[in-house]
Amino acid sequence: MAVPRSKVTRSKRGHRRSGHAVEINTYVEDKDTGELRRPHHIDLKTGLYKGRQVLEPQEEF
């Protein structure tokens, strides 16, 4: 037997959709170069991560 759907209030709907908002990416200023980079990511210009050389530095064009 069919059961009628119950109404979802604006509040319940809003709580469910609260995670849909677009977040702005955060950037931190690199201590050595002074350029912006994402936190917990490798600095592609220098190839450093947490003070260690992980990648070869990119050459300037």
PyMOL commands that place a pseudoatom at each C-alpha (Angstrom):
pseudoatom trace, name=CA, resn=MET, resi=1, chain=A, elem=C, hetatm=0, pos=[0.000, 0.000, 0.000]
pseudoatom trace, name=CA, resn=ALA, resi=2, chain=A, elem=C, hetatm=0, pos=[1.301, 3.464, -0.857]
pseudoatom trace, name=CA, resn=VAL, resi=3, chain=A, elem=C, hetatm=0, pos=[2.417, 5.727, 1.953]
pseudoatom trace, name=CA, resn=PRO, resi=4, chain=A, elem=C, hetatm=0, pos=[2.208, 9.508, 1.520]
pseudoatom trace, name=CA, resn=ARG, resi=5, chain=A, elem=C, hetatm=0, pos=[5.520, 11.326, 1.648]
pseudoatom trace, name=CA, resn=SER, resi=6, chain=A, elem=C, hetatm=0, pos=[5.996, 13.598, 4.635]
pseudoatom trace, name=CA, resn=LYS, resi=7, chain=A, elem=C, hetatm=0, pos=[6.861, 17.250, 4.144]
pseudoatom trace, name=CA, resn=VAL, resi=8, chain=A, elem=C, hetatm=0, pos=[10.510, 18.211, 4.653]
pseudoatom trace, name=CA, resn=THR, resi=9, chain=A, elem=C, hetatm=0, pos=[10.722, 21.549, 6.409]
pseudoatom trace, name=CA, resn=ARG, resi=10, chain=A, elem=C, hetatm=0, pos=[12.980, 24.350, 5.188]
pseudoatom trace, name=CA, resn=SER, resi=11, chain=A, elem=C, hetatm=0, pos=[15.134, 23.841, 8.261]
pseudoatom trace, name=CA, resn=LYS, resi=12, chain=A, elem=C, hetatm=0, pos=[15.700, 20.113, 7.639]
pseudoatom trace, name=CA, resn=ARG, resi=13, chain=A, elem=C, hetatm=0, pos=[16.355, 20.766, 3.949]
pseudoatom trace, name=CA, resn=GLY, resi=14, chain=A, elem=C, hetatm=0, pos=[18.852, 23.508, 4.834]
pseudoatom trace, name=CA, resn=HIS, resi=15, chain=A, elem=C, hetatm=0, pos=[20.715, 21.296, 7.290]
pseudoatom trace, name=CA, resn=ARG, resi=16, chain=A, elem=C, hetatm=0, pos=[21.025, 18.580, 4.659]
pseudoatom trace, name=CA, resn=ARG, resi=17, chain=A, elem=C, hetatm=0, pos=[22.362, 21.056, 2.089]
pseudoatom trace, name=CA, resn=SER, resi=18, chain=A, elem=C, hetatm=0, pos=[24.771, 22.799, 4.465]
pseudoatom trace, name=CA, resn=GLY, resi=19, chain=A, elem=C, hetatm=0, pos=[27.756, 20.949, 3.020]
pseudoatom trace, name=CA, resn=HIS, resi=20, chain=A, elem=C, hetatm=0, pos=[26.978, 22.045, -0.539]
pseudoatom trace, name=CA, resn=ALA, resi=21, chain=A, elem=C, hetatm=0, pos=[28.463, 25.514, -0.104]
pseudoatom trace, name=CA, resn=VAL, resi=22, chain=A, elem=C, hetatm=0, pos=[31.549, 26.281, -2.171]
pseudoatom trace, name=CA, resn=GLU, resi=23, chain=A, elem=C, hetatm=0, pos=[34.614, 26.762, -0.010]
pseudoatom trace, name=CA, resn=ILE, resi=24, chain=A, elem=C, hetatm=0, pos=[37.422, 29.109, -0.962]
pseudoatom trace, name=CA, resn=ASN, resi=25, chain=A, elem=C, hetatm=0, pos=[40.815, 27.423, -1.157]
pseudoatom trace, name=CA, resn=THR, resi=26, chain=A, elem=C, hetatm=0, pos=[43.226, 28.467, 1.567]
pseudoatom trace, name=CA, resn=TYR, resi=27, chain=A, elem=C, hetatm=0, pos=[46.761, 29.544, 0.812]
pseudoatom trace, name=CA, resn=VAL, resi=28, chain=A, elem=C, hetatm=0, pos=[49.707, 30.195, 3.084]
pseudoatom trace, name=CA, resn=GLU, resi=29, chain=A, elem=C, hetatm=0, pos=[52.761, 32.319, 2.448]
pseudoatom trace, name=CA, resn=ASP, resi=30, chain=A, elem=C, hetatm=0, pos=[55.921, 30.262, 2.007]
pseudoatom trace, name=CA, resn=LYS, resi=31, chain=A, elem=C, hetatm=0, pos=[58.580, 31.170, 4.587]
pseudoatom trace, name=CA, resn=ASP, resi=32, chain=A, elem=C, hetatm=0, pos=[61.511, 30.879, 2.171]
pseudoatom trace, name=CA, resn=THR, resi=33, chain=A, elem=C, hetatm=0, pos=[60.189, 32.260, -1.116]
pseudoatom trace, name=CA, resn=GLY, resi=34, chain=A, elem=C, hetatm=0, pos=[57.318, 34.412, 0.149]
pseudoatom trace, name=CA, resn=GLU, resi=35, chain=A, elem=C, hetatm=0, pos=[54.972, 33.010, -2.507]
pseudoatom trace, name=CA, resn=LEU, resi=36, chain=A, elem=C, hetatm=0, pos=[51.505, 31.627, -1.852]
pseudoatom trace, name=CA, resn=ARG, resi=37, chain=A, elem=C, hetatm=0, pos=[51.039, 27.867, -1.792]
pseudoatom trace, name=CA, resn=ARG, resi=38, chain=A, elem=C, hetatm=0, pos=[48.459, 25.385, -0.545]
pseudoatom trace, name=CA, resn=PRO, resi=39, chain=A, elem=C, hetatm=0, pos=[49.052, 24.072, 2.996]
pseudoatom trace, name=CA, resn=HIS, resi=40, chain=A, elem=C, hetatm=0, pos=[50.408, 20.489, 3.190]
pseudoatom trace, name=CA, resn=HIS, resi=41, chain=A, elem=C, hetatm=0, pos=[51.445, 20.611, -0.494]
pseudoatom trace, name=CA, resn=ILE, resi=42, chain=A, elem=C, hetatm=0, pos=[54.827, 20.594, -2.191]
pseudoatom trace, name=CA, resn=ASP, resi=43, chain=A, elem=C, hetatm=0, pos=[56.146, 23.978, -3.303]
pseudoatom trace, name=CA, resn=LEU, resi=44, chain=A, elem=C, hetatm=0, pos=[56.584, 23.288, -7.019]
pseudoatom trace, name=CA, resn=LYS, resi=45, chain=A, elem=C, hetatm=0, pos=[58.919, 26.215, -7.573]
pseudoatom trace, name=CA, resn=THR, resi=46, chain=A, elem=C, hetatm=0, pos=[61.543, 25.046, -5.061]
pseudoatom trace, name=CA, resn=GLY, resi=47, chain=A, elem=C, hetatm=0, pos=[60.547, 21.366, -4.732]
pseudoatom trace, name=CA, resn=LEU, resi=48, chain=A, elem=C, hetatm=0, pos=[60.565, 21.542, -0.925]
pseudoatom trace, name=CA, resn=TYR, resi=49, chain=A, elem=C, hetatm=0, pos=[58.112, 19.964, 1.502]
pseudoatom trace, name=CA, resn=LYS, resi=50, chain=A, elem=C, hetatm=0, pos=[58.564, 20.484, 5.262]
pseudoatom trace, name=CA, resn=GLY, resi=51, chain=A, elem=C, hetatm=0, pos=[62.112, 21.674, 4.670]
pseudoatom trace, name=CA, resn=ARG, resi=52, chain=A, elem=C, hetatm=0, pos=[63.129, 18.562, 2.713]
pseudoatom trace, name=CA, resn=GLN, resi=53, chain=A, elem=C, hetatm=0, pos=[64.004, 18.450, -0.994]
pseudoatom trace, name=CA, resn=VAL, resi=54, chain=A, elem=C, hetatm=0, pos=[61.325, 16.216, -2.537]
pseudoatom trace, name=CA, resn=LEU, resi=55, chain=A, elem=C, hetatm=0, pos=[61.382, 17.231, -6.216]
pseudoatom trace, name=CA, resn=GLU, resi=56, chain=A, elem=C, hetatm=0, pos=[63.920, 18.813, -8.482]
pseudoatom trace, name=CA, resn=PRO, resi=57, chain=A, elem=C, hetatm=0, pos=[63.278, 22.582, -8.670]
pseudoatom trace, name=CA, resn=GLN, resi=58, chain=A, elem=C, hetatm=0, pos=[61.576, 23.797, -11.842]
pseudoatom trace, name=CA, resn=GLU, resi=59, chain=A, elem=C, hetatm=0, pos=[63.704, 25.842, -14.188]
pseudoatom trace, name=CA, resn=GLU, resi=60, chain=A, elem=C, hetatm=0, pos=[62.762, 29.443, -14.898]
pseudoatom trace, name=CA, resn=PHE, resi=61, chain=A, elem=C, hetatm=0, pos=[61.547, 30.146, -18.432]
for i in range(1, 61): cmd.bond("trace and resi %d" % i, "trace and resi %d" % (i + 1))
show_as sticks, trace
zoom trace
